[in-house]
Structure formats: structure tokens, C-alpha cells
Amino acid sequence: MKDEEMRPFSAIAESGLQKHAGSVARRYELMDELLRGVRDGNEYQALRAMQARNEVRIPGLLQDELTEWKYDLIQTKALIIQELRRLRVIDVLLEDIHTGYTRRIYEAADVEECRQIGEEMVTRFCRLNQLKAISSYSLLVQKILLTVDVDLSQTLTLQYFAENLSVNRSYLSNLFRREVGMTITDYVTDRRIRTAADLLLTTNNPVKTVAKQVGIMDVHYFSRLFKKKTGTSPSQYREGSR
């Protein structure tokens, strides 16, 4: 085939690549804008960026459009959670919201439902940032919350915190309950189960491995505790979500 016959096809291919690259760049820009909105607690800015980003799609990356939307939402949620943790926004509701949206994304039936979940999710996280940051707690409680947030695999008991913080157990227990609304033991257990639920939904790790990741070495005890908190066994929870 002659060069002049090939040229139009080359031009079309080059145009397509440029358009694709432009779409990718624009989506990165809008994600930065979205995260700035979350960081500033600016619900309007974050939601506007999310809506604009939804209109700049890059088709053909995964097996179908719905899968692409779900994958994108999971990534967006992870980036927002990372940003909130970097800002030290720690709330007893954060893990609950995180896990709840993971389940809803996986169960979404169509693209429109994904769109609604994404916008609702961004709004919810912005409001959470507006309402509660770790700085609102006393220094002792901040240290406990940060320790739990960083590593659930440790032995996180009242005795452990009292010794490490060099403070009276009774005083620390009452302080934490007054500020957080639950005991240290209940808070740690709640975080472990919620984190485990998220791991069951987002990884293929065996239940025994998930239990160890959240600091529970006895898989049978973990299964009983998980069922008590969620109403279903770890395996049933994972299969039901899928």
C-alpha cells in the first residue's frame, strides 16, 4: 500500500492516542481536585470533581463498563480513606462507612447505581472530615487511636496501653469511654472485625490469614466473634458479597 494511502489511518491512530492520553490526564487532574475538596472539607468542590470525572471515561480497560465503574470506585474510596488517615481523621464510624461502601459497590447492579454510590460516598467522607478529627480528642486518647489505626496485629489491651502510656488503668479506661463512647476493648474488637470484613471482601486471603492480620491468632475464636458481630460466618460473609 502506498504511503499516501496509509497516512489517513496513521493520522486517525495518532488522534486516538492523543485523545486517550488527554482523558487520562484530565481524570488525574479531577482526582486531585476531588481529594483537595475532601482535604478541605469542601463538599461542593469534591462532588463537582467527582461528577466531572465520571463524564471522562476511558473505555475498554476491563471486561465491561460496570466492572470498570466498580473498579474505579474502589480505587477512589481507597484514595479518600488514605487522605483522611493522612489528615488524622479518625472516627469510630470511619471503618463502618468504609466497609459498607465496599459491599455496596460490589453489589451494584448497574452503572447508574455506581454513579449514585460514588457521589454519596464523596459527600459522606467530606462531612466526616468536617465533623470529627483526631485533634478533638485528648492526647492520651489520640495515641491509643493512632496505635490501633497503625497496627491491629498487636496485643491491644487496656493493660498494654496503660503500661505504654505510663498512666493508671482506671483513669485511662474512664477517659477513653468518656471521649469515644465505648471501652478500649470494644473499640479494638470493633476495628478488628470491621477491618477483617473489608479484607474478606477485597482479598482472597484465607480466613485464618485474615484473622492473624487483625490480631486474632485463634481462627475458631475469630469466626465466633465475627459471627457474633455480623450475624454470619467469615466464609458466608465473603461468599454472600460475591
Secondary structure, 3 states (H helix, E strand, C coil): CCHHHHHHHHHHHHHHHHHHHHHHHHHHHHHHHHHHHHHHCCHHHHHHHHHHHHCCCCCCCCCCHHHHHHHHHHHHHHHHHHHHHHCCCCCCCHHHHHHHHHHHHHHCCCHHHHHHHHHHHHHHHHHHHHHCCHHHCCHHHHHHHHHHHHCCCCCCCHHHHHHHHCCCHHHHHHHHHHHHCCCHHHHHHHHHHHHHHHHHHHCCCCHHHHHHHCCCCCHHHHHHHHHHHHCCCHHHHHHHHC
